[in-house]
Amino acid sequence: GAGVSQTPSNKVTEKGKYVELRCDPISGHTALYWYRQSLGQGPEFLIYFQGTGAADDSGLPNDRFFAVRPEGSVSTLKIQRTERGDSAVYLCASSLQGPVASEAFFGQGTRLTVV
Amino acid sequence: QQPVQSPQAVILREGEDAVINCSSSKALYSVHWYRQKHGEAPVFLMILLKGGEQKGHDKISASFNEKKQQSSLYLTASQLSYSGTYFCGTVEGSARQLTFGSGTQLTVLP
């Protein structure tokens, strides 16, 4: 596609429910990143994929968060037993290669609200 | 480790210059600069690699001092369109992630 696509753009869920957020990166980009951004803050790193594998998942806050990228393209961020503190904009980005020297292209984000 | 940005906010008149700083306590491979407008995704400005370099396009340029692990973004003769929040992102020598600072909110007034 022309850019990084994230769906849904908005998600409202009840506390305790399970949610899945989808990211469709730019075709051919091997690196994919998930970030979480709260109002007035910078993007907070969650996980970085290189191909199908998670090269760095040190930013996942706890075991309720999990992400996959089974075919090295589309990625899904999964959140179990959602809490109100999970409310934020979840941003996905992709780059041609790894983060050292490659520009990251961001999607428009999924705004998650846990009520 | 999250880089530290300063200042937190800047208000300018059109045509004035601004400098935004980014520093890290860790050895860095590279520094990225992005701009985010309200309600939009961050947009890439430039990357600087270790080795100490300067880059620029149009009236926005940046430098990277490898010895001090500091980078500065220079906005010259600012335009209204420069308004937004500027983030630096760093890639540390030991890490495999791009970590962003908390941002500098730049407002350019007519």
Interface residues (C-beta under 8 A of the other chain):
Chain A: Y33 Y35 G40 Q41 G42 P43 E44 F45 Y48 A55 D56 S58 G59 L91 G98 P99 V100 A101 S102 E103 A104 F105 F106 G107 Q108 G109
Chain B: Q2 Y29 S30 H32 Y34 E40 A41 P42 V43 F44 I47 L49 F87 G89 V91 A95 R96 Q97 L98 T99 F100 G101 S102 G103
